[in-house]
């Protein structure tokens, strides 16, 4: 029987969603309590707690854990945790230690109950500087943090609802216990998570296939929470990825799933959090590409690679697959990366796809040293997200070296329907 990686900091998952038989009674009690509307980010964190993705947390962080996560990426008990998971309210909310509070979404639906163990104020400038590396409120993560209430509430939570996610994304919304069960059924012991909030083009496909050289399977793991303006809706991404997996991946090696987090765009710190909760989902590896969880020019393109070398060896059991900038190189005759060239000394290197995957996987796992692609930028195909949207809006042909035809057809239909 295959053995999967253990959850982070625990021998078993700790989902905080109450069992069905306890929810009705808890909901009756919650209706009598003072209600606190959560921001969209706080709702997404509550749902991650509900499904056990934030194991071993039992609720929202107190002051010591908040400070430790910000400054040292460690909770007070020493457990590695790279980002604060907190809940805020206004100064005049009027709650005391020992009180129970009903947590609602912005529409008023009761989602859970918090038992208050501490109220505290935070240094928002410190959190911005340490977590986001900027105090610029043009950064969406900083903007959300600066807009939150002046007081944080700490304490354990009991979750009563996961909102619309289980119904809206039926078959895609998989909790950590469910992905672990699927991995075990397939006989997988090593699984690479591939994070995405976009449809997969050829570079993404290449990254996932490199991961298949290292692991038994790949979990294509979609962000289902709030995204940036202009991002492709999740249902469109699902259709595009389903088509890609069915037509261009080996059968039985890929599972597609989604999870309810809202992106913070915290770059390297968020990459660490992505690795941590993928460990809870049962993944042994996480693909870390260029500018993982980044935004604009706030982080260096490979800061998320470097931060995994800076944390202690005891921090995480999951391992990163650090893969350089990936693109179609016409001079290499196919996909290449910034640190793997497929031509040397005037001779062609391995041109078949399988050989390319193996070569990049060897560098990603540290088995061999990388060698930068020596060809000029003129022969490398790169299309930014902004430029891609312009091409779809203008009905321009998308190069087949950039995206598979079936993916292009699905995306073009989406753009045509919204124009």
Buried (B, 14 or more C-beta within 10 A) or exposed (E): EEEBBBBBBBEEBBBBBBEEEEBEEBBEEBEEBEEBBBBEBBBBBBBBBBBBBBBBBEBBBBBBBBBBBBEEBBBBEEBBBBBBBBBBBEEEBEBEEEBBBBBBBEEEEBBBBBBBBBBBEBEBEBBBBBBBBBBEBEBBBBEBBBEBBEBBBBBBBBBBBBBEBBEEBEEBBBBBBBBBBBBBEBEBBBBBBBBBBBBBBBBBBBBBBBBBBBBBBBBBBBBBBBBEEEBBEBEBBBBBBBBBBEEBBEEEBBBBBBBBBBBBBBBBBBBBBBBBBBBBBBBBBBBBBBBBBBBEEBBBBBBBBEBBEEBEEEBBBBBBBBBBBBBBBBBBBBBBBBBBBBBEEEEEBBEEEEEBBBBBBBBBBEEEEBBEBEBEEEBBBEBEEEEBBEBBEEEEEBEEBBBBEBBBBBBBEBBEEEE
